[in-house]
Amino acid sequence: MVPHNDALVISLVIHDTNVKRVLIDLGSSVNIILLRVVEEMLMGDRVIPKARSLSGFDNSTVITKGEIELSTYAKGVIKETKFQVIDTDMAYNVIMGRPWIHDMDDVPSTLHQVIKFPSKWGIQQIREDQQILRNINSVIHSSQKDARAEIKDTSADQADMGTSDKDAVNQISTKITSK
């Protein structure tokens, strides 16, 4: 096994849609889905408006647009899952946090890039989505490189460390479904 520090990113069927760029995150106390993804599923009318403040590791805050309950399907295991809906840019379409991980009895391993969980057919597993992870890592690396170059070319008082290269993020296909 090659050493790495990769995040665990999979594809997951949510509401009969194969959603790519799903981050499995033990650090998240909620499940998160982008409003854009919900709208592409034609489920925007099912979002229950509810503003909730979500804080990141850096104390940044995002206010949710609402909640939605959607079915998740993983290797024969179906769970009704509550998501917090947000309208922002991020590298992932969905973040599956501890509520889903615990409900599924998942054992995620970033080292082995797999989640394992029990089903009535025995232990099932979902492996990482390598191609998508490569694309995300490539965009992140490219964005960091561009940001470093931009900072070198800009005086220190003009540098904005909080911006991201939206063009690089948009290079990742915005298409989330594969039917």
Backbone hydrogen bonds, N-H to C=O, Kabsch-Sander energy under -0.5 kcal/mol:
donor,donor_aa,acceptor,acceptor_aa,energy
8,L,24,I,-0.5
9,V,7,A,-0.9
10,I,22,V,-2.7
12,L,19,V,-2.4
13,V,73,Y,-1.1
14,I,12,L,-0.7
14,I,17,T,-2.8
15,H,71,S,-2.9
17,T,14,I,-1.0
19,V,12,L,-2.8
19,V,17,T,-1.1
20,K,18,N,-0.5
20,K,176,I,-0.8
22,V,10,I,-2.5
23,L,21,R,-0.6
23,L,94,V,-2.6
24,I,8,L,-2.8
25,D,23,L,-0.7
25,D,96,M,-2.6
26,L,24,I,-0.5
28,S,25,D,-1.5
32,I,95,I,-2.8
33,I,84,Q,-2.4
34,L,93,N,-1.9
35,L,86,I,-3.0
38,V,34,L,-1.9
39,E,35,L,-2.7
40,E,36,R,-2.1
41,M,37,V,-1.5
42,L,39,E,-1.4
43,M,38,V,-2.4
46,R,43,M,-2.1
47,V,44,G,-1.2
48,I,67,E,-3.4
50,K,65,K,-0.7
54,L,52,R,-0.6
54,L,62,V,-3.1
56,G,60,S,-2.6
59,N,56,G,-1.9
62,V,54,L,-2.6
64,T,52,R,-2.8
64,T,62,V,-0.5
65,K,85,V,-3.3
66,G,85,V,-1.0
67,E,48,I,-2.2
68,I,83,F,-2.0
70,L,68,I,-0.6
70,L,81,T,-2.6
72,T,79,K,-2.9
73,Y,13,V,-2.9
74,A,77,V,-2.6
77,V,74,A,-2.0
78,I,76,G,-0.6
79,K,72,T,-2.3
81,T,70,L,-3.0
81,T,79,K,-0.6
83,F,68,I,-3.1
84,Q,31,N,-3.1
85,V,66,G,-3.1
85,V,83,F,-0.5
86,I,33,I,-2.0
88,T,86,I,-0.6
93,N,21,R,-2.1
94,V,21,R,-1.4
95,I,32,I,-2.8
96,M,23,L,-3.0
96,M,94,V,-0.5
97,G,95,I,-0.8
98,R,28,S,-2.9
100,W,97,G,-0.6
101,I,97,G,-2.3
102,H,98,R,-3.1
103,D,99,P,-2.1
104,M,100,W,-2.4
105,D,102,H,-0.9
106,D,101,I,-2.6
107,V,116,K,-2.5
109,S,114,V,-2.7
113,Q,109,S,-0.8
114,V,109,S,-1.8
115,I,126,I,-2.2
116,K,107,V,-1.5
117,F,124,Q,-2.1
119,S,122,G,-1.1
122,G,119,S,-1.8
124,Q,117,F,-3.2
126,I,115,I,-2.2
128,E,113,Q,-2.1
129,D,9,V,-3.2
130,Q,128,E,-1.1
133,L,129,D,-2.4
134,R,130,Q,-2.6
135,N,131,Q,-2.2
136,I,132,I,-2.7
137,N,133,L,-2.9
138,S,134,R,-2.6
139,V,135,N,-2.4
140,I,136,I,-2.7
141,H,137,N,-2.7
142,S,138,S,-2.8
143,S,139,V,-2.9
144,Q,140,I,-2.5
145,K,141,H,-2.4
146,D,142,S,-2.7
147,A,143,S,-2.5
148,R,144,Q,-2.4
149,A,145,K,-2.2
150,E,146,D,-2.5
151,I,147,A,-2.4
152,K,148,R,-2.1
153,D,149,A,-1.7
154,T,150,E,-0.5
154,T,151,I,-0.9
158,Q,155,S,-1.8
159,A,155,S,-0.9
161,M,159,A,-0.6
163,T,160,D,-1.1
166,K,164,S,-1.4
169,V,165,D,-1.9
170,N,166,K,-2.4
171,Q,167,D,-0.7
171,Q,168,A,-0.9
172,I,168,A,-0.5
172,I,169,V,-1.3
